[in-house]
Amino acid sequence: MKKASKASGTKKVSRRVNDDEILPEYDFSQGVRGKYAKQYAEGTNLILLDPDLAAEFPDSKSVSRALRAS
């Protein structure tokens, strides 16, 4: 039995969706692939502060300073 090769004429069929089927907020036609890939690869470390604590710090630098001062 002969294996099918890539040149066998088989094509990938893409499914087109009618504009009526997709809500406007789900339209990613203007999206950029991999826009945040580099940042994601570098990693993140998110820490959520309680609202009463978050009100005391105007930005992440001030949180870092306070943690380092301890």
VEXTOR-583269 format. One record per residue (C-alpha): chain; x, y, z; residue in one letter. Coordinates in nm, 4 decimals. Example, Ala and Ser with C-alpha at 12.3 -4.5 7.8 and 13.67 -1.06 7.14 Angstrom:
% residues 2
 kette        X        Y        Z rest
     A   1.2300  -0.4500   0.7800    A
     A   1.3670  -0.1060   0.7140    S
This chain:
% residues 70
 kette        X        Y        Z rest
     A   0.0000   0.0000   0.0000    M
     A   0.1369   0.3399  -0.0999    K
     A   0.1406   0.6272   0.1522    K
     A  -0.0104   0.9589   0.0542    A
     A   0.2428   1.2342   0.0155    S
     A   0.1974   1.6059   0.0658    K
     A   0.2005   1.6522  -0.3086    A
     A  -0.0954   1.4176  -0.3484    S
     A  -0.3305   1.7057  -0.4125    G
     A  -0.5059   1.7011  -0.0777    T
     A  -0.5808   2.0490   0.0413    K
     A  -0.6710   2.1807   0.3817    K
     A  -1.0242   2.3126   0.3745    V
     A  -1.0798   2.6272   0.5748    S
     A  -1.4261   2.6874   0.7097    R
     A  -1.5593   3.0324   0.6347    R
     A  -1.8059   3.1701   0.8857    V
     A  -2.0809   3.4069   0.7901    N
     A  -2.0540   3.7489   0.9482    D
     A  -2.4025   3.6910   1.0903    D
     A  -2.2766   3.4021   1.3046    E
     A  -2.0115   3.5980   1.4949    I
     A  -2.0816   3.8796   1.7370    L
     A  -1.8786   4.1958   1.6696    P
     A  -1.6892   4.1646   1.9994    E
     A  -1.5519   3.8274   1.8831    Y
     A  -1.4119   3.9583   1.5544    D
     A  -1.0368   3.8964   1.5631    F
     A  -0.9773   3.9677   1.1946    S
     A  -0.7556   4.2645   1.2839    Q
     A  -0.5671   4.0700   1.5525    G
     A  -0.1906   4.0303   1.5530    V
     A  -0.0575   3.6790   1.6017    R
     A   0.2093   3.6499   1.8698    G
     A   0.1786   4.0126   1.9837    K
     A   0.2557   3.9237   2.3455    Y
     A   0.4532   3.6022   2.2892    A
     A   0.7864   3.7493   2.4002    K
     A   0.6396   3.8906   2.7219    Q
     A   0.4642   3.5617   2.7935    Y
     A   0.7849   3.3664   2.7386    A
     A   0.9669   3.5885   2.9889    E
     A   0.7085   3.4974   3.2510    G
     A   0.5036   3.6952   3.4957    T
     A   0.4456   3.6936   3.8661    N
     A   0.1139   3.8535   3.9549    L
     A   0.0116   3.9143   4.3104    I
     A  -0.3316   4.0549   4.3838    L
     A  -0.3569   4.2875   4.6790    L
     A  -0.6713   4.3251   4.8833    D
     A  -0.8552   4.6436   4.7860    P
     A  -0.7729   4.8197   5.1145    D
     A  -0.4011   4.7551   5.0637    L
     A  -0.4096   4.8407   4.6944    A
     A  -0.5514   5.1830   4.7837    A
     A  -0.2306   5.2574   4.9788    E
     A   0.0021   5.1969   4.6830    F
     A  -0.0185   5.4142   4.3710    P
     A   0.1884   5.1765   4.1536    D
     A   0.3898   4.8547   4.1495    S
     A   0.7189   5.0339   4.2226    K
     A   0.5884   5.1588   4.5556    S
     A   0.4787   4.8044   4.6461    V
     A   0.8262   4.6762   4.5617    S
     A   0.9913   4.9463   4.7730    R
     A   0.7685   4.8640   5.0705    A
     A   0.8408   4.4912   5.0436    L
     A   1.2138   4.5465   5.0191    R
     A   1.2123   4.7791   5.3218    A
     A   1.0819   4.5019   5.5477    S
